[in-house]
Amino acid sequence: MTDHSNSQQNDDNVPTSMRHLATQMKALREWVGLTQREFSKKVGFSESQIASVEQLRRPMKMDLAVQLEKQFNLPGVFTSVVDELLKEPHPSWFEPFAEAEAEAIALSTYQTQLIHGLLQTEAYTRGVCAAYRPALEDEEIERRLAARLARQQLLTRSPSPHLSFILEEVTLRRPTAGDEAQREQLHRLLEAGQERHIEIQVMPTERGNHAGLEGPFTLVETPDQGMGVYLEVQGTGQLITERRAVNRHARRYGILQSQALSPEESAEFIKQLATGER
């Protein structure tokens, strides 16, 4: 079988600790002069598992870290980093936005596929994570769930930030985690929308032509850094602070607000969906 050791990718979409572990394990393997097949036999794991860790396709698990330290007499070299990996709540590309979001004095977001993470229930988030392909490990689902729920502290923070959400109708209708979880999610939206600092608007599907057809985006304003726009697609994202880009998206969001249902109309729309009247 071909040695896949040269196919590792320098992927910024994974946590720093995960990249560090992959680099360290590959360096160890090459230092002892073993192919991936030989190395896998020595540590008692499959060749595909070793290749997946080196190529950043899966994180190193604690049992592999323990075995590496045992076989090569390297106490703490891998297990301590795996501990850190489990604590890292977000991939590196998301960190700049996560930091800005946590400090936000205002956040405005337009969503086209899913309910925004700040408004998700635990059951809904589990459904989203379970739908990922390739499938996520159970540990990764728990890590993402914990990170997403932790972000929701912004909803109850004092002083309260101004939060505005525009959700495409399809996000309310798609039973991402099943019908019951979706009804629970709709009721969660109704509760959140009653807060004075939170506005939720629905963009009805019948509004065929509107200002958001280029895709979702989030405007975030912080006390120190001003306003930025966050764009995310297919597992990568970028926080942009360039003034013209931010102003363009701010104008676009204002138009979207005028084209969507009002917060009051949206609440009634969501209530009808939750009760099966629509």
C-alpha positions as CSV (number, residue, x, y, z in Angstrom):
1,M,0.0,0.0,0.0
2,T,1.2,3.5,-0.8
3,D,2.6,5.6,2.0
4,H,0.4,8.7,2.2
5,S,2.7,10.7,4.4
6,N,3.3,13.4,1.8
7,S,-0.4,14.3,1.4
8,Q,-0.7,16.3,4.6
9,Q,-2.4,19.6,4.0
10,N,-1.7,22.9,5.8
11,D,-5.3,23.5,6.5
12,D,-6.3,26.6,8.4
13,N,-9.8,25.3,8.9
14,V,-8.8,23.1,11.8
15,P,-7.7,23.9,15.3
16,T,-4.1,24.8,16.0
17,S,-3.7,21.9,18.4
18,M,-4.9,19.4,15.8
19,R,-2.3,20.7,13.3
20,H,0.4,20.5,16.0
21,L,-0.4,16.9,16.9
22,A,-0.4,15.9,13.2
23,T,3.0,17.5,12.7
24,Q,4.5,16.0,15.8
25,M,3.3,12.5,15.0
26,K,4.6,12.7,11.5
27,A,7.9,14.0,12.7
28,L,8.2,11.2,15.2
29,R,7.3,8.6,12.6
30,E,9.9,9.9,10.2
31,W,12.5,10.2,12.9
32,V,12.2,6.5,13.7
33,G,12.3,5.7,10.0
34,L,8.9,4.0,9.7
35,T,6.3,4.1,6.9
36,Q,2.7,4.7,7.9
37,R,2.0,1.0,7.6
38,E,5.0,0.1,9.8
39,F,4.1,2.8,12.3
40,S,0.5,1.7,12.5
41,K,1.5,-1.9,13.4
42,K,3.9,-0.6,16.1
43,V,1.3,1.5,17.9
44,G,-1.7,-0.8,17.2
45,F,-3.8,1.4,15.1
46,S,-4.9,1.1,11.5
47,E,-2.9,2.6,8.7
48,S,-5.9,4.6,7.6
49,Q,-6.2,6.1,11.2
50,I,-2.6,7.2,11.1
51,A,-3.0,8.7,7.7
52,S,-6.2,10.5,8.6
53,V,-4.5,12.2,11.6
54,E,-1.4,13.2,9.6
55,Q,-3.6,14.6,6.8
56,L,-5.8,16.6,9.2
57,R,-8.9,14.6,8.2
58,R,-9.6,13.6,11.9
59,P,-8.3,14.7,15.3
60,M,-6.0,12.5,17.3
61,K,-7.9,10.7,20.1
62,M,-6.7,10.2,23.6
63,D,-6.2,6.5,23.2
64,L,-3.8,7.0,20.3
65,A,-1.9,9.7,22.2
66,V,-1.5,7.4,25.2
67,Q,-0.2,4.6,23.0
68,L,2.3,6.9,21.3
69,E,3.7,8.0,24.6
70,K,3.9,4.4,25.9
71,Q,5.6,3.0,22.8
72,F,8.2,5.8,22.5
73,N,8.6,6.8,26.2
74,L,7.3,10.4,25.7
75,P,5.2,11.1,28.7
76,G,2.8,14.1,28.3
77,V,4.0,15.0,24.8
78,F,0.8,14.0,23.1
79,T,-1.8,13.7,25.8
80,S,-1.4,17.2,27.1
81,V,-2.0,18.6,23.6
82,V,-5.0,16.4,23.1
83,D,-6.4,17.9,26.3
84,E,-5.9,21.4,24.8
85,L,-7.6,20.2,21.5
86,L,-10.6,19.2,23.4
87,K,-10.8,22.7,25.0
88,E,-10.5,24.6,21.7
89,P,-14.1,25.6,21.0
90,H,-13.7,26.8,17.4
91,P,-11.6,26.2,14.3
92,S,-8.9,28.9,13.7
93,W,-10.8,30.6,10.9
94,F,-13.8,31.2,13.1
95,E,-11.8,32.7,16.1
96,P,-11.6,36.3,14.8
97,F,-15.4,36.5,14.4
98,A,-16.0,34.6,17.7
99,E,-14.0,37.2,19.6
100,A,-15.8,40.0,17.9
101,E,-19.2,38.4,18.5
102,A,-18.4,38.0,22.2
103,E,-17.7,41.7,22.5
104,A,-20.4,42.9,20.2
105,I,-22.5,45.9,21.0
106,A,-24.6,45.2,17.9
107,L,-25.0,42.2,15.6
108,S,-27.2,41.9,12.5
109,T,-27.4,38.7,10.5
110,Y,-29.1,37.4,7.4
111,Q,-29.4,33.6,7.3
112,T,-30.5,31.4,4.4
113,Q,-30.1,27.8,5.4
114,L,-30.2,27.4,9.1
115,I,-31.4,29.2,12.3
116,H,-28.5,31.3,13.5
117,G,-26.3,29.6,16.1
118,L,-27.2,32.2,18.8
119,L,-30.8,31.2,18.6
120,Q,-30.5,27.4,18.3
121,T,-31.8,25.0,20.9
122,E,-29.6,22.1,22.0
123,A,-31.7,19.6,20.0
124,Y,-31.5,21.7,16.9
125,T,-27.8,22.1,17.2
126,R,-27.4,18.3,17.6
127,G,-29.4,17.8,14.5
128,V,-27.2,20.2,12.5
129,C,-24.0,18.5,13.7
130,A,-25.4,15.1,13.0
131,A,-26.1,16.1,9.4
132,Y,-22.5,16.9,8.6
133,R,-20.8,14.9,5.9
134,P,-18.3,13.4,6.3
135,A,-19.9,12.4,9.6
136,L,-18.5,14.0,12.8
137,E,-17.2,11.9,15.7
138,D,-19.4,11.9,18.8
139,E,-16.7,13.9,20.7
140,E,-16.6,16.5,18.0
141,I,-20.4,16.9,18.1
142,E,-20.2,17.4,21.9
143,R,-17.4,20.0,21.5
144,R,-19.3,21.9,18.8
145,L,-22.5,21.8,20.9
146,A,-20.8,23.1,24.0
147,A,-19.1,25.9,22.0
148,R,-22.3,27.0,20.3
149,L,-24.3,27.1,23.5
150,A,-21.5,29.0,25.2
151,R,-21.8,31.7,22.5
152,Q,-25.4,32.2,23.5
153,Q,-24.3,34.1,26.7
154,L,-24.4,37.1,24.4
155,L,-28.2,37.0,24.5
156,T,-28.3,37.6,28.3
157,R,-25.2,39.7,28.7
158,S,-25.4,43.1,30.4
159,P,-25.3,45.7,28.9
160,S,-27.4,44.1,26.3
161,P,-26.2,44.2,22.6
162,H,-28.7,45.0,19.9
163,L,-29.3,41.8,18.0
164,S,-31.2,41.6,14.7
165,F,-31.9,38.4,12.8
166,I,-33.4,38.0,9.3
167,L,-34.3,34.4,8.6
168,E,-35.4,33.0,5.3
169,E,-38.7,31.1,5.6
170,V,-37.0,27.8,4.6
171,T,-35.0,27.9,7.8
172,L,-38.2,27.8,9.8
173,R,-39.8,25.0,7.7
174,R,-36.9,22.6,7.3
175,P,-37.1,20.0,10.2
176,T,-33.3,19.8,10.6
177,A,-33.5,17.7,13.8
178,G,-37.0,16.3,13.3
179,D,-40.5,17.7,13.6
180,E,-40.6,17.9,17.4
181,A,-37.2,19.6,17.7
182,Q,-38.2,22.0,15.0
183,R,-41.4,23.0,16.9
184,E,-39.3,23.5,20.0
185,Q,-36.9,25.7,17.9
186,L,-39.8,27.8,16.7
187,H,-41.0,28.4,20.2
188,R,-37.5,29.4,21.2
189,L,-37.6,32.0,18.4
190,L,-40.9,33.4,19.8
191,E,-39.4,33.6,23.3
192,A,-36.2,35.3,22.0
193,G,-38.2,37.8,19.9
194,Q,-40.0,39.1,23.0
195,E,-36.7,40.5,24.4
196,R,-36.5,44.2,23.8
197,H,-32.9,44.0,22.5
198,I,-33.7,41.2,20.0
199,E,-35.5,41.6,16.6
200,I,-36.4,38.6,14.5
201,Q,-37.7,39.0,11.0
202,V,-38.8,36.4,8.4
203,M,-38.0,36.7,4.7
204,P,-41.0,35.0,3.1
205,T,-40.2,32.7,0.2
206,E,-42.9,34.5,-1.9
207,R,-40.6,37.5,-1.8
208,G,-38.9,36.3,-4.9
209,N,-36.6,39.2,-5.6
210,H,-34.8,40.8,-2.6
211,A,-31.4,42.2,-1.6
212,G,-30.0,39.0,0.0
213,L,-29.8,36.8,-3.1
214,E,-25.9,36.8,-3.0
215,G,-26.0,34.8,0.3
216,P,-25.9,35.1,4.1
217,F,-23.7,37.5,6.0
218,T,-23.3,39.0,9.5
219,L,-22.6,42.5,10.6
220,V,-20.9,42.9,13.9
221,E,-20.0,46.1,15.8
222,T,-17.6,46.1,18.8
223,P,-16.5,49.0,21.1
224,D,-12.9,48.9,20.0
225,Q,-12.8,47.6,16.4
226,G,-15.8,49.3,14.9
227,M,-17.9,47.3,12.4
228,G,-17.0,44.3,10.4
229,V,-18.8,41.9,8.1
230,Y,-18.5,38.1,8.5
231,L,-18.9,35.9,5.5
232,E,-18.9,32.1,5.8
233,V,-19.3,29.3,3.2
234,Q,-18.6,25.5,3.2
235,G,-16.5,25.3,6.3
236,T,-14.5,28.5,6.0
237,G,-15.1,32.1,6.9
238,Q,-13.6,35.6,7.0
239,L,-14.2,38.7,9.1
240,I,-13.8,41.7,6.8
241,T,-13.3,45.2,8.2
242,E,-12.6,47.1,4.9
243,R,-14.9,50.1,5.0
244,R,-16.4,49.9,1.5
245,A,-17.3,46.2,2.0
246,V,-18.8,46.8,5.4
247,N,-20.8,49.8,4.2
248,R,-22.1,47.9,1.2
249,H,-23.3,45.1,3.4
250,A,-24.8,47.5,5.9
251,R,-26.8,49.2,3.2
252,R,-27.9,45.7,1.9
253,Y,-29.0,44.7,5.4
254,G,-31.1,47.9,5.7
255,I,-32.9,47.0,2.5
256,L,-33.5,43.4,3.6
257,Q,-35.1,44.7,6.8
258,S,-37.5,46.8,4.7
259,Q,-38.3,43.8,2.5
260,A,-38.8,41.2,5.2
261,L,-41.9,40.9,7.4
262,S,-41.9,43.2,10.4
263,P,-40.9,41.7,13.8
264,E,-44.6,41.7,14.7
265,E,-45.7,40.0,11.4
266,S,-42.8,37.6,11.8
267,A,-43.8,36.6,15.3
268,E,-47.3,35.8,14.0
269,F,-45.8,33.9,11.0
270,I,-43.6,31.8,13.3
271,K,-46.5,31.2,15.7
272,Q,-48.7,29.8,12.9
273,L,-45.9,27.5,11.8
274,A,-45.4,26.2,15.3
275,T,-49.1,25.5,15.7
276,G,-49.4,23.9,12.3
277,E,-51.6,26.7,10.9
278,R,-49.3,27.2,7.9
